[in-house]
Amino acid sequence: MTNKKKVGIVFTGGTISMTVDEKVGAAIPTLSGEQIMSMVTNIDKVANVEVFNFDEIPGPHVTPERMMELKHYVNDLLKRDDIAGVVITHGTDSLEETAYFLDLTIDNPKPVIVTGAMRSSSELGYDGPSNLSAAVCTAISDSARGKGVLIVLNNEVIAASEATKTDTLALNTFQSVTGGPLGVIDCNELLIYKHITKRTIIDTDIIEPKVALFKAAVGMDDTFIKLAVDNGYKGIVIEAMGRGNLPPRMYEGVKYARENNIPVVIVSRCNSGRVFDTYGYLGSGRDLRNLECIFGGDLPGHKARLKLILALGKTNNLNEIKDFFEEGIYY
């Protein structure tokens, strides 16, 4: 292939970089980016690659602060004229969160692809090289430009805003539950199935990490919500029941938070579907709307939390924060 594009590959750790340590008896990060790339055969036939070793940590060790550092790192690479796109390897436990964080904060038409592996290099059927190949093929595709951050595993391409990890083991664990994949890699080419809906960009270099996340269940009360407020948390996200409803005693905690001017974002613990003020009983979506809670559409709680972390880094104005979540969904 002539005039091959260059892709910057940023390695951060995760299962894709792991081998089984004999002393520990379990997988830990050990491989450098160069070592992993040596297993990606024939990639030089489709693209030039440049390796960057950003980190070597498992997914659960990632923090919002480190995500912000990664955003700056990737933005610097995207500014380079010789780099057509960036691929990031990441632990799958938090991959969708980092990808969504970057999708909210990187405003550049060049493709940014996040990938990983479900099996370590010590296991049979190590999927790291295959996923890296597909990610590079996506990064060099003109069809991937302007699509925001994309997640690529198992030859499927999914928008970061929609992707969620659905299985602890399966190679096709990342799915868009409501909309299906954006496209697939077929014969080293990106085939697009659907278009990206309007993206939200939160232009900030500041984060507010003190955002709590709670999940509603039968009989829950206001204890932990009040504890969060009293301990200086600046925002709260609640995965409510169904369309966005809470047990009455948990609702009292939301009232307490709102009385203390703490933004509260309501999403659903269901796997798909947006929250809405359909019901009017005590603790219902209508009651929460009357408290000026923010409705988070169909976002899962962990993504809504990241969005609120960024929104609070940008502004303390409740209406502006509400726009980040509700514009284009409810009005």
ABEGO torsion letter per residue (X at the ends): XBGBBBBBBBBAEEAAABBBBAAAGBBBBABBAAAAAAABBGAAAABBBBBBBABBBBAAABBAAAAAAAAAAAAAAAABAABABBBBBBBAAAAAAAAAAAAAABBBABBBBBBBBABBAABBGBAAAAAAAAAAAAAABAAABGAEBBBBBGGBBBBAAABBBABAABAAABBBAAAEBABBBBGGBBBBABBBBBBBBBBBABBBABBBBBBBBBGBBAAAAAAAAAAGBABBBBBBBEAGBBBAAAAAAAAAAAAAGBBBBBBBABABEBBBBABABBGBAAAAAAAGBBBAEABBAAAAAAAAAAAAAABABAAAAAAAAABGAAX
